[in-house]
Amino acid sequence: MAWKRMVLQIGMGTDIRGADYTKAAVRALRDALWHNSLSIADAVGLHVDSMRVEVTIGVPKPALVNKAQVLAVLPHGTGTVTVVEGGLEIPNDAGTNSTVIANAAAVVRLDV
């Protein structure tokens, strides 16, 4: 059998105050995952924990994202997290704080 891409889920998350990149990334992945109930594994006779989930997070400063905290969001299967440059950071007028916007893409693969 071969690992095949079955699902692509996309989400966006923010940290309005505080410029917490991990918080925005976690919210983006939750946004991508929590609007779905995947039954694809059951449909092909596999357990939900047989899924491989490849997560990509886009933020302006990738080094500020804690990948382990993002990976902990996954409810099933095993996963990987890659953080790339993307998203937005919007400073406030005083220059004392920022809003961070993160984008997430989760690719679900099954061995079929």
Summary of the structure (lengths in Angstrom):
residues: 112
radius of gyration: 15.4
end to end distance: 5.3
largest distance: 56.7
contacts: 346
relative contact order: 0.34
helix: 25%
strand: 42%
